[in-house]
Structures are given as C-alpha cells and as structure tokens.
Amino acid sequence: MTRAAPWLAAAAAMIAVAFLLKDFGYYSDQYRKLMLWVALALGFNFLFGIAGQVAFSHFAFYGIGAYAVVILTFKAGLPLGVAVVLGLALCAVLAIAVGIAATRLEGFYLALATMAFAQLFLVVLTEGGAVTGGAGGIANYRLPALELGGRRFTLTGPYYTSLIALVLLATFFVFWRLDRSYFGRACRAIRDNPEAAAAMGVDVARTKIVVFTVTSVLAGAAGMAYAFVDNIVNPPVFGLENVFLLLFMVIIGGSGRHAGAVVGAILLYMLPYVLTPLIGHHQALVFGIVMVAAMLFRPDGLVGVYDRLRARYGRGAA
C-alpha cells in the first residue's frame, strides 16, 4: 500500500458518510460538529501534547475565525474568499502577538496569560454591540453562493459536510507532517527539556511562537467552517468550559499522539449523548468521575492501553 492510499481511503470514507447522512438533518449536523472537534483536538494535541505549551486560547482563535468570516462577509460586504484570507491573517497576527508575549512564560503562568486572552475575547464579543451582535451573537445569514467558471452554486447539505471533512484531513496532514519533520522533533525536545534543546541549537523562542501561530491559525480555519454549520455564532460556544473539554479529550485519548486526539475527541463528544438517555441529569457527575479515573489510572490515555494490549498479545502470539 502506498503512502497516499490511507489518506485517500480516509477521505473517501468521510465523504461517503457525508452523503449517507444527507437526509438526516440532526445526525448530519452532529457529524459536522464532531469533525470540527477532532480538528481542534489535533491542533491542541500538537500545542499541548507535542510542544508542551499549556495554553487555553485555542477556542478563542476558533471564535476569532468564526466571527471574522461572518463580520467581514455580511457586515463589511467583502467576498467570501477575501474574508477567509483576511480572517486567517487576523488569526496569524494575533497569535504572533500573543505568542511573543507568552515566550517569556511557562507552565502555570502561560496558562493564566492565555486564559486572560480568551476571557478578553469573550468580553469583546459580549460588548461589541452591532458589530459582534453582543451576547446574542450573529444569526440569520447563509453561506454565499460561489462562482466558478461562470456558474454559481452553494455548498449545502452533504457538499458542505464534505468540505468540513477536507478541512479535517488537511489539518491532520499538516500536523502529521510537522511531527515527522525536524520541527516536530524540536518541539518534543523543548517539551522534555528546553535547556537541553537550546544547547543542541534549537531556537526555543522562535519554535514556540511558530507552534502557537500554526495551531491558532488552523483553529481559526476550523472556526470559519463552524460559522456556517448552524448559521449562528454567539459567545457561549467559545467559552472556557469548551477549552477544558478539549484538554480532557487530548489527555484521555493519549497526549502527544495524533490517534489519541482523534479517539479522545470522538469518545468525549459522543459520551453525553449516550449517558443522558440512561441517567438523565446525572450524566455530568458520571462524566466527571470517568475523567478523573482515566487520568489517575491511565495517564497515557486510551492509545497507551491499546499499545500495552498489542504488546502483550503480540508477544503471546509470537
């Protein structure tokens, strides 16, 4: 099997599911949001699990991307393509600014600084008046029709779901390639021992800024895709509680492992839908107990459990 074959198979499977769910509005909506959560988990896993940066601004950039494309398209009247480019540029500029300031901080202080940025973003959204829609957000808009070759068409239904699938696959490919490169090895070295990495010639500050910027811009791209899932953006979606859920996804799945981010995101996104019909409003308590137990007894995550089982039964078979 060639290297391209798994990618093509994954893309074909995700797009096939998009078309299979074309007549199931609710399930199609949940599938789109699940893919966006997986994309966010992949980025946060690279930032936290591989590069070792405990930053809580990931959902803020998700929101910046979402609000930027909506405001630039429907309030400033710019073409969608221009709005997307400007929105990504805004995410990059803000990420570089925050990243430069955050290079002087580590651990708990970095977490506090990025948390403050995320809270400031929510305040701006809530107090933004007509520009951001205030606490109610912006609603009642639709994805503009695209023009290609003189023809106009709108990405709706399974076609938009397929577009989100491609965004997810592109996100996975970027982080997978970065992890397998010299840059990925430098990130892991900084995570494990910044002083030793610097002694070996790694520019620690620049590497941290680049990691923070790349992950933030891709989170903004996912936010742009989210903006047209329900055709509404409002502040609660980008609150800090979702950042902690993202952190749990990465830890439960297996920090520092791309497969762990995917597994953790799928499991924790689907778990409330399974628990609520069974135990009703007690699902939050059970959810919390499961999270704490998993972190205490399986700190290497579900992917680590899989590795141990494969090693044990693999040796037995041999």
N, C-alpha and C positions, 0 to 999 in steps of 0.2 A: 504493500500500500504506500503510495506517495505521500509526501508531507501535506500536500494540498487536499488529499482525499478526506481526512477528518473534518477539515473546515467546510468543505463542500457538503458533506453529509449533514453536519450540524445546521448549516444554513438552510438546506433543503428541508430538514425535519421541522425547523422552527417556522418556516414559511408555510409548510403543509398544514401545520396546526392552525396557523392564522386563517387559512381558507376553510378548514374543517369547522372552525368556530364562527364562521361568518353569519350564521343565523341565530347565534346565541349571544345576544347583546351583553348580558351581565357577565358571562364567562369570558367573552372576548375582552371586555373591559378589565377584568381581573388578570387576564393573561398579559395584557399590555403593561399593567402596573407591576406585575411580577417581574417581567423582563427588565423594567427600569430599576427595580430594587436590586436585581442581580448586577446590573451595570454599575450602580452606586457601590455595591458591596465589593466589586472587583477593584474599583478605584480606591476605596477606603482601605482595603486589604493591602494594596501596594503602599499606600501612605503610612499606615499603622503597622501592618504585619511585616513588610519587607524593608521599609525605610525607617521604621521605628519612631515616627512622629505622632504623638498623641494630640491630634488636632480635631476640634469639634466644629469646624466651619464648613464641613463638606455639604451639609444640607443648605447652608446659606448660599453657596455657589450654585447649587441646584435651583434655588429660588431666584437667584440673580439671572440665570439663563432663561428661566420661565417668564419672569416679569419683563426682562429686556426684549424678548422677541414679541411679546404681546404689546407692550407700550410703543415700541418702535414701529410696529406694523399697523396697529389700529388707532393709535393716538398721534404718532408723528407722520403717518401716511407713507412710510417707506416700503419698497418692495420686500417681499419675504426674504429673498436671498441676501439683500443688503442688510436687513435686520438681523439675520443669523450671523453674518460676518461681524457686524458691529457688536452684537451681543457676546460673541466669543472673545472679541478683542477686549471688551469691558471686563470679562471674567479674568482674562490674562493679566491686564493692568492691575486690577485689584489684588489678584493672587500674588503678583510680584511684589506689590507694596506690602501686603501682609507678610509674605514670605521673608522679605528683607528684614522687617522688624522682628520676626519670630526666630531668625537665625541666632539671635543672642539669648534665646530662651530654650529650656529643655524641660522635659517631663511635665510636672505639675504646673509650672509657670506657663509653658507653651499651651497646655490645655486651657488654662484660665484666659490667656490672651485671645485665643481663637474662639472661645466661648463668648467673650465680650464682643467680638466682632459679629458673631452670629446673633447675639441679642440686639446689637445696634442695628443690624439689618432688619430685624423684626420691628423695631421701633420706627425705622424709616418707612416700612411698608404700612404700618398702622397709622402713622401721622402724615402720610404722603398726600392726603387729600384726593383731588380728582385724578392726579397722575397715577397713583397706585390703587385707587379705589378704597383706601382706608381699611378698616377691619373687615369689611365685606369683600374686598378684593375686586377683581375684574371678571365679568361674565358676559354671556350673550355675544360671543364672537365665533367665527368659524374659520377654519383653515382656508386661506385664499387659494383660488384656482391657479394652477401652474401653467405656464405656456412653454411648449417645446415644439419646435418645427411648425409654428403657426397654429398649433392645436392647443386648446385649453382642456385641462382635466383636473379633477380634485382627488386627492388621496384620502379616501374614506374606507371604512369597513376593513376588510382583510388586507387591502393595499397599504393602509396606514399601519396596521399591525405588522406587516412585513417590513415596513420601513423601520419600525422600532426594533425588530429582530436584527436588522442590518446594523443599527446603531449599537446594539449589544455585542454583536460579533466583532465589529470594528474596535470597540472598547476592549474586549478580551484579547484581540490580536495585538493591540498596542502594548498592553501591559505584559502579555506573554513574551513578546519580542524584547521589551525593555529588560525583563527579568533575566532573559537568557544572554544578554549583552554584558559588556564591561560595566555599563552604567548600573545594571541590576546588581552585579557583584559589589560595586562600590557602595550601593545603598545598603546591602546586607552587612558590609564591613562597618559602615557608620553606625548601623543599628547595634551591632555587637560590641564595638569598641571605637568610638570616634577618634581617640588619641592615636590608636594604632593605625587606623585608616589614614589619618593625616600624615603620620610618619612614613607611610608607604606611598605618599604622593597624591592622595585623593583630596581634592578641594572640597572640604566638608560643607562650607557655607554655600558655595555655588550648587553643589549637588542637592542640598536640602531645598533651595529655592526652586530648582528645576522640577524636583519631585512634587513639591507643593503646587507649582503652577500647572504642570501637566494634569495632575489628578483633579485640580479645581476646574480647569477648562473642560475636561471630559464630563465632570459632574454638571457643568453648565449646559453642555450639549444634551445630556440626558434630560435636564430641566426643560429645554426647548421642546423636546419630544413630548414631555409630560403636559406641557401647556395646552396641547390640542387633544389630549385623551378625553377629558371631561369638558373641555372648552370653558374652564374656570380656573383662576389662580387666586388663592387667598392665604393670608399669613399663617394660620394654624398648620397647614401642610408642611411648612418649613421650620417648625418648632424644634426645640432641643430634644424633646422626647423621641423624635424620629432618629436623631443623631445617636442616641444611646441604643436604640434598637439596631441601628446599623453596626455599632460596635459589638453588640451581642451576636449578631449574625456572623461576623468575622471570627470572633472567639469560639463560638460553638462549632462552626464549621471546621476551623483549623487555621489559626493565624499564620500568615506568611505563605499560604498555599492557595493557588487560584481555584482549585477544585473545592477547597474548604469554603471559600467565599460563595461559590455557586450553591453548594449544598446547604450552607447555613442560611443563605437568603431565601431559598425555596422553602426550607423547613419552617423558619420562624414566620415567614409571610403566610404560610398555609395553616400553621398551628391554631391560631384563634378561630378560624373557620371550622376546624374540627372540634375544638373544645367547647365552643359556645353552645351548639345544639345539645351537647351531652351534659354540661354542668352549669349552663347559663351564666349569670353574672360572676360566678366564682372562677371563671376562666383566667382572670387576671392573676389571682392568687396562685393557681396551679402553674401558670406561665412563669411567674417569678420563681417558684420553687424549682421548676425544671432548669431554669437558667443558672441559679446558684449551685445546684447539684452538679450540673455539667461542668461548670468552671472549677469546682472543688475536686471532682473525681476524674475528670477528663480534660486537663488543661491543654492538651494537644489537639483537642477537638475531635469531631467525628471522622475526619480524614486520618487522624492518628490511630483511632480504633480500627479503621479499615486496614491500615498498614500493619498493625500488630496481628490481626486475624490472617492476613495474607501471608505474613512471615511465618506464623505458627503452622498453618495448614499447608503452606507451601513446603516447609521442611518435612512435615509428616508425609506428604505425597512423595517427596524425593526419597 
